[in-house]
Amino acid sequence: MSATTALRILCLHGYRQNAVSFREKTGALRKLLKNRVELVYITAPLEVPSQVDSGQAPGPGSAVCAEAPCGWWFSDGGQRSFDAGQVCEASDGLEASVDVVRAAVREQGPFDGLLGFSQGAALVAMLLALQEGGQEPEFRFRFAVLISGFRSACVQHARFYSAPIATPTLHVFGEVDAVIPIHMSRDLLAVFTEPAALTHSGGHFVPAASAHKPDYLNFIQRFQKHT
């Protein structure tokens, strides 16, 4: 009888989170998918100031992000702040975040897939676009799970949505998500050619009730390895 090898998934947290807090917030998901996946968490390189009028915050790569609230990019570089709905010409910090993911792949990979929440899910879409565009040859992600994802409103990021993304994806939406309204997540879904969707009745969180298990399993079992 063949055995199933756990899928290794790189996890990208939401804005104002870090690897430790996101691991805690996905405890129920880890239990739901026990023995089927190994979730590996990394922290974004940009510290989020506690107040928008605070002094100069540490830059990319600061060790303080190990425990502080962090982000993958700022929509307002001057204020070091982020708003998913903010239209901006250019973002600040995205290149440093791609560097962090690249380092994780080199040092902790290989990974079968990606899982992102909120701003992390938006970054997942960008990483897949880079992968399929041949710009990141070390990226070999076979699938992704995007929870409360959205298209970045920064003009500089429009290039990530210029071509359909073929990597299989599962998109998870909250019907009463007040942070990333469901229409924003559905707008991102349209970028992908092979998307699956899981809609839950809650808000801005990672759903992991027993009722959601079939949706997750039906998606990830397509990529399970057997030995």
Buried (B, 14 or more C-beta within 10 A) or exposed (E): EEEEEBBBBBBBBBBBBBBEBBBEBBEBBBEBBEEBBBBBBBBBBBBBBEEEEEEEBBEBEBEEBEEBBBBBBBBBEEBBBBEBEBEBEEBBBBEBBBEBBBEBBEEEBEBBBBBBBBBBBBBBBBBBBBBBEEEBEEBEBEBBBBBBBBBBBBEEBEEBBEEEBEBBBBBBBBEEBEBBBBEBBBBBBEBBEEBBBBBBEEBBBBBBEEEBEEBBBEBBEEBBEEE
